[in-house]
Amino acid sequence: MSIKVRYFAILREKMGRNEEQVSSEGINSVSDLWKALNQGRPLPDHMLCAVNMEYADANSVVNDGDEVAFFPPVTGG
């Protein structure tokens, strides 16, 4: 039982990997997943998230087999 986690942009560099598989045990939301991956730190307010390629928020439910993506806000000019 696992969740596929993908990182984009600067997060990919910060985490040192593009993606990983994480045990789904005890993970109920995007926020729970982020905390499990980041030593209990809360999900930053500005972080963009997606569950199964659909935009999501910190309270979105995460299930076994889901794919969750984290990426920083995109700006351009």
N, CA, C and O atoms as CSV, one atom per row, in Angstrom:
chain,resi,resn,atom,element,x,y,z
A,1,MET,N,N,0.847,-1.168,0.000
A,1,MET,CA,C,0.000,0.000,0.000
A,1,MET,C,C,0.898,1.239,0.000
A,1,MET,O,O,1.686,1.458,0.920
A,2,SER,N,N,0.757,2.042,-1.057
A,2,SER,CA,C,1.615,3.212,-1.139
A,2,SER,C,C,0.970,4.335,-1.942
A,2,SER,O,O,-0.029,4.150,-2.638
A,3,ILE,N,N,1.582,5.499,-1.815
A,3,ILE,CA,C,1.183,6.702,-2.526
A,3,ILE,C,C,2.396,7.157,-3.328
A,3,ILE,O,O,3.509,7.203,-2.804
A,4,LYS,N,N,2.185,7.492,-4.593
A,4,LYS,CA,C,3.259,8.018,-5.422
A,4,LYS,C,C,3.294,9.524,-5.227
A,4,LYS,O,O,2.275,10.198,-5.381
A,5,VAL,N,N,4.464,10.054,-4.889
A,5,VAL,CA,C,4.637,11.487,-4.665
A,5,VAL,C,C,5.575,12.024,-5.736
A,5,VAL,O,O,6.641,11.460,-5.982
A,6,ARG,N,N,5.167,13.127,-6.374
A,6,ARG,CA,C,5.986,13.757,-7.409
A,6,ARG,C,C,6.291,15.188,-6.993
A,6,ARG,O,O,5.451,15.877,-6.414
A,7,TYR,N,N,7.525,15.626,-7.304
A,7,TYR,CA,C,7.978,16.981,-6.986
A,7,TYR,C,C,8.330,17.711,-8.273
A,7,TYR,O,O,8.880,17.119,-9.201
A,8,PHE,N,N,8.011,18.996,-8.323
A,8,PHE,CA,C,8.274,19.792,-9.511
A,8,PHE,C,C,9.050,21.059,-9.166
A,8,PHE,O,O,9.026,21.538,-8.032
A,9,ALA,N,N,9.739,21.587,-10.177
A,9,ALA,CA,C,10.480,22.846,-10.097
A,9,ALA,C,C,11.495,22.811,-8.949
A,9,ALA,O,O,12.220,21.828,-8.793
A,10,ILE,N,N,11.547,23.855,-8.164
A,10,ILE,CA,C,12.545,23.972,-7.096
A,10,ILE,C,C,12.387,22.883,-6.040
A,10,ILE,O,O,13.364,22.513,-5.389
A,11,LEU,N,N,11.180,22.366,-5.863
A,11,LEU,CA,C,10.974,21.287,-4.886
A,11,LEU,C,C,11.744,20.033,-5.279
A,11,LEU,O,O,12.258,19.321,-4.417
A,12,ARG,N,N,11.824,19.765,-6.576
A,12,ARG,CA,C,12.572,18.607,-7.057
A,12,ARG,C,C,14.032,18.727,-6.638
A,12,ARG,O,O,14.643,17.750,-6.205
A,13,GLU,N,N,14.586,19.924,-6.768
A,13,GLU,CA,C,15.978,20.157,-6.371
A,13,GLU,C,C,16.129,20.075,-4.850
A,13,GLU,O,O,17.077,19.471,-4.348
A,14,LYS,N,N,15.207,20.675,-4.134
A,14,LYS,CA,C,15.268,20.687,-2.669
A,14,LYS,C,C,15.150,19.274,-2.079
A,14,LYS,O,O,15.863,18.925,-1.139
A,15,MET,N,N,14.242,18.468,-2.643
A,15,MET,CA,C,14.035,17.108,-2.136
A,15,MET,C,C,15.097,16.139,-2.656
A,15,MET,O,O,15.307,15.070,-2.082
A,16,GLY,N,N,15.766,16.521,-3.749
A,16,GLY,CA,C,16.818,15.673,-4.297
A,16,GLY,C,C,16.303,14.495,-5.115
A,16,GLY,O,O,17.035,13.532,-5.343
A,17,ARG,N,N,15.056,14.565,-5.557
A,17,ARG,CA,C,14.471,13.485,-6.365
A,17,ARG,C,C,13.212,14.000,-7.062
A,17,ARG,O,O,12.600,14.982,-6.642
A,18,ASN,N,N,12.849,13.305,-8.139
A,18,ASN,CA,C,11.649,13.676,-8.899
A,18,ASN,C,C,10.389,13.106,-8.279
A,18,ASN,O,O,9.332,13.736,-8.282
A,19,GLU,N,N,10.524,11.895,-7.746
A,19,GLU,CA,C,9.354,11.209,-7.196
A,19,GLU,C,C,9.789,10.141,-6.218
A,19,GLU,O,O,10.962,9.772,-6.147
A,20,GLU,N,N,8.816,9.653,-5.464
A,20,GLU,CA,C,9.067,8.566,-4.523
A,20,GLU,C,C,7.757,7.871,-4.192
A,20,GLU,O,O,6.677,8.417,-4.416
A,21,GLN,N,N,7.860,6.681,-3.666
A,21,GLN,CA,C,6.707,5.917,-3.177
A,21,GLN,C,C,6.727,6.014,-1.656
A,21,GLN,O,O,7.774,5.831,-1.034
A,22,VAL,N,N,5.583,6.300,-1.060
A,22,VAL,CA,C,5.468,6.471,0.377
A,22,VAL,C,C,4.369,5.548,0.881
A,22,VAL,O,O,3.329,5.407,0.238
A,23,SER,N,N,4.596,4.923,2.024
A,23,SER,CA,C,3.566,4.080,2.620
A,23,SER,C,C,2.325,4.922,2.901
A,23,SER,O,O,2.431,6.040,3.407
A,24,SER,N,N,1.163,4.390,2.577
A,24,SER,CA,C,-0.083,5.117,2.806
A,24,SER,C,C,-0.594,4.966,4.237
A,24,SER,O,O,-1.591,5.585,4.607
A,25,GLU,N,N,0.072,4.159,5.028
A,25,GLU,CA,C,-0.360,3.937,6.409
A,25,GLU,C,C,-0.334,5.242,7.207
A,25,GLU,O,O,0.701,5.903,7.295
A,26,GLY,N,N,-1.463,5.600,7.778
A,26,GLY,CA,C,-1.570,6.798,8.605
A,26,GLY,C,C,-1.719,8.089,7.817
A,26,GLY,O,O,-1.789,9.165,8.411
A,27,ILE,N,N,-1.768,8.008,6.492
A,27,ILE,CA,C,-1.918,9.194,5.647
A,27,ILE,C,C,-3.379,9.299,5.220
A,27,ILE,O,O,-3.910,8.406,4.559
A,28,ASN,N,N,-4.021,10.402,5.605
A,28,ASN,CA,C,-5.429,10.605,5.263
A,28,ASN,C,C,-5.655,11.815,4.366
A,28,ASN,O,O,-6.677,11.897,3.685
A,29,SER,N,N,-4.706,12.759,4.359
A,29,SER,CA,C,-4.880,13.993,3.600
A,29,SER,C,C,-3.552,14.431,2.991
A,29,SER,O,O,-2.491,13.903,3.324
A,30,VAL,N,N,-3.636,15.400,2.101
A,30,VAL,CA,C,-2.427,15.981,1.510
A,30,VAL,C,C,-1.547,16.547,2.618
A,30,VAL,O,O,-0.327,16.383,2.586
A,31,SER,N,N,-2.146,17.199,3.580
A,31,SER,CA,C,-1.395,17.768,4.699
A,31,SER,C,C,-0.659,16.682,5.489
A,31,SER,O,O,0.508,16.858,5.837
A,32,ASP,N,N,-1.321,15.576,5.770
A,32,ASP,CA,C,-0.676,14.461,6.472
A,32,ASP,C,C,0.538,13.967,5.697
A,32,ASP,O,O,1.591,13.701,6.277
A,33,LEU,N,N,0.383,13.848,4.396
A,33,LEU,CA,C,1.475,13.370,3.555
A,33,LEU,C,C,2.651,14.319,3.608
A,33,LEU,O,O,3.788,13.882,3.788
A,34,TRP,N,N,2.402,15.618,3.455
A,34,TRP,CA,C,3.476,16.613,3.498
A,34,TRP,C,C,4.216,16.541,4.838
A,34,TRP,O,O,5.447,16.550,4.874
A,35,LYS,N,N,3.463,16.471,5.928
A,35,LYS,CA,C,4.087,16.395,7.253
A,35,LYS,C,C,4.941,15.146,7.395
A,35,LYS,O,O,6.019,15.199,7.988
A,36,ALA,N,N,4.477,14.024,6.861
A,36,ALA,CA,C,5.256,12.780,6.925
A,36,ALA,C,C,6.561,12.896,6.143
A,36,ALA,O,O,7.565,12.289,6.516
A,37,LEU,N,N,6.552,13.657,5.080
A,37,LEU,CA,C,7.734,13.821,4.237
A,37,LEU,C,C,8.678,14.923,4.718
A,37,LEU,O,O,9.833,14.981,4.294
A,38,ASN,N,N,8.190,15.795,5.599
A,38,ASN,CA,C,8.954,16.987,5.996
A,38,ASN,C,C,9.044,17.170,7.502
A,38,ASN,O,O,8.866,18.275,8.013
A,39,GLN,N,N,9.318,16.099,8.198
A,39,GLN,CA,C,9.576,16.119,9.645
A,39,GLN,C,C,8.524,16.881,10.438
A,39,GLN,O,O,8.849,17.615,11.371
A,40,GLY,N,N,7.250,16.701,10.057
A,40,GLY,CA,C,6.146,17.289,10.806
A,40,GLY,C,C,5.841,18.738,10.491
A,40,GLY,O,O,4.909,19.310,11.056
A,41,ARG,N,N,6.617,19.348,9.590
A,41,ARG,CA,C,6.345,20.750,9.244
A,41,ARG,C,C,5.051,20.846,8.441
A,41,ARG,O,O,4.774,19.992,7.598
A,42,PRO,N,N,4.250,21.899,8.708
A,42,PRO,CA,C,2.980,22.048,7.991
A,42,PRO,C,C,3.200,22.416,6.521
A,42,PRO,O,O,4.236,22.968,6.152
A,43,LEU,N,N,2.220,22.103,5.710
A,43,LEU,CA,C,2.239,22.446,4.293
A,43,LEU,C,C,2.210,23.966,4.156
A,43,LEU,O,O,1.302,24.605,4.688
A,44,PRO,N,N,3.178,24.562,3.458
A,44,PRO,CA,C,3.159,26.024,3.277
A,44,PRO,C,C,1.889,26.481,2.565
A,44,PRO,O,O,1.380,25.790,1.683
A,45,ASP,N,N,1.384,27.645,2.954
A,45,ASP,CA,C,0.145,28.185,2.379
A,45,ASP,C,C,0.226,28.361,0.871
A,45,ASP,O,O,-0.774,28.195,0.172
A,46,HIS,N,N,1.391,28.692,0.370
A,46,HIS,CA,C,1.538,28.994,-1.055
A,46,HIS,C,C,1.774,27.755,-1.930
A,46,HIS,O,O,1.815,27.870,-3.155
A,47,MET,N,N,1.928,26.588,-1.324
A,47,MET,CA,C,2.228,25.368,-2.076
A,47,MET,C,C,1.021,24.919,-2.897
A,47,MET,O,O,-0.106,24.896,-2.403
A,48,LEU,N,N,1.270,24.568,-4.140
A,48,LEU,CA,C,0.219,24.010,-4.988
A,48,LEU,C,C,0.305,22.493,-4.926
A,48,LEU,O,O,1.395,21.924,-4.861
A,49,CYS,N,N,-0.854,21.843,-4.946
A,49,CYS,CA,C,-0.926,20.385,-4.818
A,49,CYS,C,C,-1.923,19.836,-5.814
A,49,CYS,O,O,-2.854,20.521,-6.239
A,50,ALA,N,N,-1.707,18.590,-6.175
A,50,ALA,CA,C,-2.662,17.888,-7.022
A,50,ALA,C,C,-2.760,16.440,-6.552
A,50,ALA,O,O,-1.761,15.840,-6.156
A,51,VAL,N,N,-3.948,15.895,-6.598
A,51,VAL,CA,C,-4.177,14.479,-6.299
A,51,VAL,C,C,-4.753,13.867,-7.566
A,51,VAL,O,O,-5.814,14.272,-8.041
A,52,ASN,N,N,-4.043,12.890,-8.103
A,52,ASN,CA,C,-4.459,12.239,-9.347
A,52,ASN,C,C,-4.732,13.257,-10.462
A,52,ASN,O,O,-5.734,13.179,-11.173
A,53,MET,N,N,-3.802,14.216,-10.586
A,53,MET,CA,C,-3.809,15.245,-11.645
A,53,MET,C,C,-4.969,16.224,-11.560
A,53,MET,O,O,-5.324,16.857,-12.554
A,54,GLU,N,N,-5.564,16.350,-10.370
A,54,GLU,CA,C,-6.620,17.336,-10.125
A,54,GLU,C,C,-6.132,18.244,-8.996
A,54,GLU,O,O,-5.676,17.760,-7.960
A,55,TYR,N,N,-6.232,19.570,-9.200
A,55,TYR,CA,C,-5.823,20.472,-8.133
A,55,TYR,C,C,-6.513,20.090,-6.827
A,55,TYR,O,O,-7.675,19.684,-6.809
A,56,ALA,N,N,-5.761,20.233,-5.737
A,56,ALA,CA,C,-6.261,19.843,-4.420
A,56,ALA,C,C,-5.779,20.848,-3.382
A,56,ALA,O,O,-4.915,21.679,-3.662
A,57,ASP,N,N,-6.340,20.763,-2.193
A,57,ASP,CA,C,-5.859,21.602,-1.099
A,57,ASP,C,C,-5.344,20.697,0.021
A,57,ASP,O,O,-5.366,19.472,-0.097
A,58,ALA,N,N,-4.889,21.306,1.091
A,58,ALA,CA,C,-4.264,20.567,2.192
A,58,ALA,C,C,-5.201,19.533,2.814
A,58,ALA,O,O,-4.738,18.511,3.320
A,59,ASN,N,N,-6.502,19.782,2.784
A,59,ASN,CA,C,-7.467,18.876,3.405
A,59,ASN,C,C,-7.991,17.793,2.468
A,59,ASN,O,O,-8.801,16.963,2.878
A,60,SER,N,N,-7.543,17.790,1.226
A,60,SER,CA,C,-8.010,16.790,0.265
A,60,SER,C,C,-7.617,15.392,0.717
A,60,SER,O,O,-6.511,15.170,1.211
A,61,VAL,N,N,-8.526,14.471,0.541
A,61,VAL,CA,C,-8.315,13.083,0.952
A,61,VAL,C,C,-7.314,12.404,0.015
A,61,VAL,O,O,-7.341,12.597,-1.201
A,62,VAL,N,N,-6.436,11.608,0.614
A,62,VAL,CA,C,-5.461,10.824,-0.134
A,62,VAL,C,C,-5.679,9.359,0.213
A,62,VAL,O,O,-5.773,8.996,1.385
A,63,ASN,N,N,-5.759,8.519,-0.816
A,63,ASN,CA,C,-5.989,7.090,-0.643
A,63,ASN,C,C,-4.823,6.271,-1.179
A,63,ASN,O,O,-4.001,6.764,-1.951
A,64,ASP,N,N,-4.768,5.034,-0.762
A,64,ASP,CA,C,-3.778,4.104,-1.266
A,64,ASP,C,C,-3.848,4.066,-2.797
A,64,ASP,O,O,-4.934,3.982,-3.369
A,65,GLY,N,N,-2.696,4.126,-3.449
A,65,GLY,CA,C,-2.631,4.080,-4.903
A,65,GLY,C,C,-2.724,5.431,-5.579
A,65,GLY,O,O,-2.544,5.515,-6.794
A,66,ASP,N,N,-3.001,6.501,-4.830
A,66,ASP,CA,C,-3.090,7.837,-5.414
A,66,ASP,C,C,-1.712,8.365,-5.800
A,66,ASP,O,O,-0.684,7.893,-5.315
A,67,GLU,N,N,-1.722,9.355,-6.685
A,67,GLU,CA,C,-0.524,10.108,-7.037
A,67,GLU,C,C,-0.728,11.525,-6.548
A,67,GLU,O,O,-1.727,12.161,-6.884
A,68,VAL,N,N,0.207,12.027,-5.759
A,68,VAL,CA,C,0.131,13.387,-5.225
A,68,VAL,C,C,1.331,14.164,-5.739
A,68,VAL,O,O,2.466,13.694,-5.661
A,69,ALA,N,N,1.076,15.349,-6.262
A,69,ALA,CA,C,2.140,16.202,-6.775
A,69,ALA,C,C,2.200,17.492,-5.966
A,69,ALA,O,O,1.173,18.055,-5.589
A,70,PHE,N,N,3.430,17.949,-5.707
A,70,PHE,CA,C,3.660,19.218,-5.023
A,70,PHE,C,C,4.492,20.100,-5.942
A,70,PHE,O,O,5.479,19.650,-6.523
A,71,PHE,N,N,4.084,21.365,-6.068
A,71,PHE,CA,C,4.865,22.288,-6.857
A,71,PHE,C,C,4.641,23.706,-6.358
A,71,PHE,O,O,3.550,24.053,-5.905
A,72,PRO,N,N,5.689,24.524,-6.445
A,72,PRO,CA,C,5.574,25.904,-5.982
A,72,PRO,C,C,4.734,26.722,-6.958
A,72,PRO,O,O,4.562,26.321,-8.109
A,73,PRO,N,N,4.216,27.851,-6.516
A,73,PRO,CA,C,3.457,28.712,-7.430
A,73,PRO,C,C,4.341,29.122,-8.602
A,73,PRO,O,O,5.550,29.299,-8.459
A,74,VAL,N,N,3.718,29.267,-9.746
A,74,VAL,CA,C,4.449,29.641,-10.951
A,74,VAL,C,C,4.194,31.122,-11.231
A,74,VAL,O,O,3.060,31.597,-11.177
A,75,THR,N,N,5.266,31.825,-11.527
A,75,THR,CA,C,5.123,33.230,-11.899
A,75,THR,C,C,5.785,33.417,-13.267
A,75,THR,O,O,6.615,32.612,-13.690
A,76,GLY,N,N,5.420,34.428,-13.901
A,76,GLY,CA,C,6.003,34.710,-15.214
A,76,GLY,C,C,5.873,36.173,-15.539
A,76,GLY,O,O,5.267,36.943,-14.795
A,77,GLY,N,N,6.441,36.542,-16.644
A,77,GLY,CA,C,6.383,37.953,-16.974
A,77,GLY,C,C,6.271,38.198,-18.439
A,77,GLY,O,O,6.212,39.350,-18.869
